[in-house]
Amino acid sequence: MSDSYKKLIAVVGATGHQGGSVVRALKTRGEFRVRALTRNPEKHRELADEVVKADLHQPETLKAAFEGAHGAFLVTNFWEAGTDELSQAIAAVDAAKHAGVKHLIWSTLPDVEAISGGKHHVPHFTGKAKVDRVVGEAGFANHTFVIPPFYYQNLAGPMAPQRQPDGSIGWALPLDPSATCIHMGDVTEIGSVVAGAFGHPDEAGHGERLAFVGDFMSFSEIVDTLNKQGHELTFTRVPKDIFSGLFPGASEIAEMFAYFQDHTYLGSPSEREIALANKIAGRLPTEFSAWARLNFPVPGKN
């Protein structure tokens, strides 16, 4: 099919982890034209078929960003300073609807407060969940919810093992290491689920929730997997109240792990959502051991 006849998909956050994965997967699939949305289009001209300025902090940029698009992938970044995820998402959903977008895919997370009955307060989860109703009530011909996992990349990046007081290298976290509760995955692969959903709106475009999960593990299993590959990592369980005061934002991380321990990352039995995501993606995601072998190198070894 000539590119001029292909439907156009607009991707918010095209230079970020999730959006970048979506752009790559859509390009690989070859079924759609891709419009990458970024705050700095002049720096990323080769990213997609079109590269257009869009800034969720500037709602006035969103109308043109979605104009002429058949579909749109929307993600917000809680951790970016000054972000109001609900306001940003409402503005983006409204702009996409007015631009005539037919299929909107929203990157969401479980509603921790509802799942835990108010016991756990994890805004970077619940804030996204609050947008689900906005998306569902907007009246798109098709809409889909994609649930990203705990990124494998966290363990080699913002949550990389640190030197401990006893001299070992490892993690000190407020979590029972034996609790199998972490739904994990390689964020660079989530685009396959999103691209598959755009390609199969009949199966995944009526409010379906697609949970992208490569592995389901306890922290003990994470450490054991890495140590079997040649690492010498440790895990120390830290009381929640002590961990909460260690650094800015630590209290929310502590709440997140407490929620994981009580309810798991996804918060409820999600076998159907995981199976549907795999079917729609047309592939199985990479398991943690395989990812770690390539992306979590043993110090001193090539």
Secondary structure, 3 states (H helix, E strand, C coil): CCHHHCCEEEECCCCCHHHHHHHHHHHHHCCCEEEEEECCHHHCCCCCCEEEECECCEHHHHHHHHCCCCEEEECCCCCCCCCCHHHHHHHHHHHHHHCCCCEEEEECCCCHHHHCCCCCCCHHHHHHHCHHHHHHHCCCCEEEEEECCEEHHHHHCCCCCEECCCCCEEEEECCCCCCCCEEEECHHHCHHHHHHHHHCHHHHCEEEEEECCCEEECHHHHHHHHHHCCCCEEEEECCHHHHCCCCCCHHHHHHHHHHHHHHCCCCCCCHHHHHHHHHHHCCCCCCHHHHHHHHCCCCCCC
